[in-house]
Amino acid sequence: MKIVSLLAGVAAVALTAGAASAQDINYGQIHRAFTNSNGVYPTADYGVAGYVASSSGWSRPNNRANAQNSAAQYASWHATGNAVDNNGTAAGSDGASFTLTGTVSTDCAYYSGDNATETLNFGQIGIYASDNTGPAAAFTMVDDAELTIDTNLAGCNTANTVRIQKTDLNGLVNAGASAYDSNVFQANLPYSVTARYVASPATGGPAAGTNQTLVVATTADQNSAQHGAWKSAMSLDVNIPVPAKALVAGSYSGTFGVTISAGL
């Protein structure tokens, strides 16, 4: 006859948790008529003292009460308990993703000091002025006039358009000139502007910047180029070539601008 004692620890008790869900525990064993009977004992069996005789023999007893009765006729052990099921869904792995956001202001720059407009004076534009120069050279410009404007900061932090534009297609104009022989004299000085800088292409993804040359010819009033984000030094080379005709006396003036604007 096998005697099970939970208190004495003669028998080993294994506690297991099912993977599917938690459940109530109501299980035991009774030794009756020299036979061990294992089984599940529903709650309805509780409260029935001892055994109840019937035409078919002994009914199932209140095994828990019997296991607690030291004077019971038959040996019993019984276990009752429960565990609460998951609150939520269990998963083999868990985690989270975090999206970090922020904004960077659009900014384009061309450093030219505190003034948006600068006046650069060539001073005397030399001509052949003496009376012994000969008729062909008389009053004509002696040599080209040149100017270079350098800045160490130009660019934009987004796709952009670089544009150079003259205010007058005629170049530097002598506004005071009124009456002259247009076959041999002119009252304007055409000029070209060439910008040099380092920038990336406007399309095709990230790429190393390369040397760029943007030219506005003497016969044009503007030109532009498109780029991806870039920054570099920029030089503007202005050239006033010797015109074909002699120059009318007076003051010559002209303006051009360089703009670097976000957007293509």
C-alpha positions in Angstrom: 0.0 0.0 0.0 1.4 3.4 -1.1 1.0 6.2 1.3 1.4 9.8 0.0 2.3 12.5 2.5 2.6 16.1 1.3 3.7 17.3 4.7 6.4 14.7 5.2 7.8 15.1 1.7 8.0 11.4 1.0 6.6 11.9 -2.4 8.0 14.4 -4.9 5.5 17.0 -6.2 6.1 18.6 -9.6 4.5 21.9 -10.3 4.0 22.7 -14.0 2.5 25.5 -15.9 0.9 24.9 -19.3 1.9 27.0 -22.2 -1.7 27.5 -23.4 -3.4 29.0 -20.4 -3.7 28.9 -16.6 -6.4 26.7 -14.9 -7.8 25.5 -11.6 -6.2 22.5 -9.9 -8.6 20.0 -8.3 -7.0 16.6 -8.3 -6.2 13.8 -5.9 -6.1 10.0 -5.1 -8.0 7.7 -2.7 -7.1 4.3 -1.6 -10.4 2.4 -1.4 -10.9 -1.4 -1.3 -7.2 -1.9 -1.9 -7.4 0.1 -5.1 -5.9 3.5 -5.8 -8.2 5.8 -7.7 -7.0 9.0 -9.4 -9.3 11.6 -10.7 -10.6 15.2 -11.1 -13.0 16.2 -8.4 -15.3 19.0 -9.3 -16.5 21.6 -6.9 -19.9 19.9 -6.6 -18.2 17.1 -4.6 -17.2 19.5 -1.9 -19.4 19.4 1.2 -20.3 15.8 0.9 -19.1 14.0 4.1 -17.7 10.6 3.7 -19.2 8.2 1.2 -22.8 7.8 0.0 -24.2 4.4 -0.6 -26.1 3.8 -3.8 -27.4 0.8 -5.8 -24.3 0.9 -7.9 -21.9 0.9 -5.0 -20.0 3.7 -3.4 -20.3 7.1 -5.0 -17.3 9.4 -5.5 -16.4 10.9 -2.1 -15.5 14.5 -1.1 -11.8 13.6 -1.5 -10.5 16.9 -0.2 -12.5 16.6 3.1 -11.4 13.0 3.4 -7.7 14.1 2.9 -8.2 16.6 5.7 -9.8 14.0 8.1 -7.2 12.2 10.1 -9.8 9.7 11.2 -11.1 8.8 7.7 -11.7 5.2 6.7 -9.7 5.5 3.6 -6.3 7.1 2.8 -6.6 10.2 0.6 -4.5 13.1 -0.7 -5.9 16.0 -2.6 -4.6 19.2 -4.2 -6.6 22.4 -5.0 -5.4 25.6 -6.5 -5.5 28.0 -9.3 -3.5 30.5 -11.3 -4.6 33.6 -13.0 -4.3 33.5 -16.8 -2.4 36.2 -18.9 -3.8 39.7 -19.0 -2.9 40.5 -22.6 -1.2 38.5 -25.3 2.1 36.7 -24.6 4.8 37.0 -27.4 8.1 35.3 -28.0 9.7 38.6 -28.5 8.7 42.2 -27.9 10.1 45.7 -28.4 9.3 49.1 -29.8 10.4 51.5 -32.5 11.0 55.2 -32.0 10.8 57.8 -34.7 12.9 60.9 -34.0 12.0 64.1 -35.9 13.3 67.6 -36.2 13.5 70.4 -38.8 16.4 72.3 -40.3 15.7 75.7 -41.7 16.3 76.4 -45.4 19.1 78.8 -45.8 21.0 80.1 -48.8 24.0 82.4 -48.4 26.3 84.7 -50.3 28.5 86.7 -48.1 29.2 90.3 -49.2 29.4 92.1 -46.0 26.7 94.3 -44.4 25.5 95.9 -47.6 23.3 94.2 -50.1 24.6 96.5 -52.8 28.2 97.4 -53.3 29.6 100.0 -55.7 32.9 99.2 -57.3 34.5 102.1 -59.2 36.9 101.4 -62.0 37.9 105.1 -61.9 39.5 106.2 -65.2 38.7 104.0 -68.1 41.7 104.8 -70.4 41.3 105.8 -74.0 43.8 106.9 -76.6 43.5 110.6 -76.0 46.5 112.3 -77.6 46.3 113.9 -81.1 49.1 111.8 -82.4 47.5 108.4 -81.8 46.1 108.2 -85.3 42.5 108.4 -86.4 41.8 104.6 -86.0 42.8 104.5 -82.3 41.5 108.0 -81.3 39.1 107.9 -78.3 39.1 104.0 -78.2 39.6 102.1 -75.0 43.2 101.3 -74.4 42.8 97.8 -72.8 40.3 95.5 -71.2 39.0 96.3 -67.7 38.9 93.4 -65.3 37.6 92.8 -61.8 37.4 89.8 -59.5 35.1 89.5 -56.5 35.8 86.8 -54.0 33.8 85.5 -51.1 34.6 82.5 -48.9 30.9 81.6 -48.3 28.3 80.8 -50.9 25.8 78.0 -51.1 22.5 76.6 -50.0 21.4 73.7 -47.8 18.8 72.4 -50.2 18.3 72.0 -54.0 18.9 75.5 -55.4 19.4 77.7 -58.4 22.3 80.0 -58.9 21.5 83.0 -61.1 23.6 85.9 -62.4 21.6 88.7 -63.9 22.6 92.1 -65.4 20.1 95.0 -65.1 20.9 96.1 -68.6 21.8 93.9 -71.6 24.0 96.8 -72.9 26.3 96.5 -70.0 27.7 99.7 -68.5 25.8 102.6 -70.0 26.6 106.3 -70.4 23.3 107.8 -69.5 24.4 111.3 -70.3 25.4 110.6 -73.9 22.9 112.1 -76.3 24.3 113.1 -79.6 27.2 111.2 -81.3 28.0 109.4 -84.6 26.9 105.9 -83.9 29.0 104.6 -86.8 32.2 105.3 -84.9 31.2 105.9 -81.3 29.2 104.0 -78.6 27.9 105.0 -75.2 28.0 101.5 -73.6 30.5 99.0 -72.4 29.4 95.3 -72.7 30.9 93.0 -70.1 30.9 89.4 -69.1 30.6 87.7 -65.7 32.0 84.3 -64.8 31.2 82.6 -61.5 33.5 79.8 -60.2 32.6 77.6 -57.3 32.2 73.9 -56.2 28.8 72.3 -56.2 27.0 69.0 -56.6 24.4 68.0 -59.3 20.8 68.8 -58.8 19.7 65.2 -59.4 21.0 61.7 -59.0 21.5 61.5 -55.2 24.5 62.5 -53.1 27.6 63.2 -55.0 30.9 64.9 -54.5 31.0 68.5 -55.5 32.9 69.5 -58.6 34.2 72.7 -60.1 31.5 74.8 -61.6 31.7 77.6 -64.1 28.7 79.8 -64.8 29.1 82.4 -67.6 27.0 85.4 -68.6 28.5 86.5 -71.9 28.8 90.1 -73.1 25.8 89.4 -75.4 23.6 88.0 -72.6 21.8 89.5 -69.7 21.6 86.4 -67.4 22.4 82.8 -66.9 21.6 80.2 -64.2 22.6 76.7 -63.0 20.9 74.2 -60.7 22.5 72.2 -57.9 21.9 70.1 -54.9 22.9 71.4 -51.5 26.4 72.9 -51.6 28.7 75.4 -50.0 32.1 76.7 -51.1 34.0 79.8 -51.9 32.9 81.7 -55.0 34.7 84.0 -57.4 33.1 86.4 -59.8 35.3 87.5 -62.7 34.1 90.6 -64.5 35.7 91.4 -67.9 35.0 94.6 -70.0 36.6 93.9 -73.3 37.8 96.7 -75.6 34.8 97.7 -77.7 35.0 98.0 -81.5 34.1 101.7 -81.5 35.4 104.8 -79.7 33.8 105.8 -76.4 31.7 108.9 -75.8 32.9 110.9 -72.8 31.0 110.6 -69.6 30.2 108.3 -66.7 29.4 104.7 -67.4 27.4 102.6 -64.9 25.9 99.1 -64.8 24.7 96.6 -62.2 24.6 92.8 -62.0 23.4 90.6 -59.2 24.1 87.1 -58.0 21.4 85.2 -56.2 21.3 81.7 -54.7 17.7 80.6 -54.2 16.2 77.5 -52.7 14.3 75.5 -55.4 15.0 74.5 -58.9 
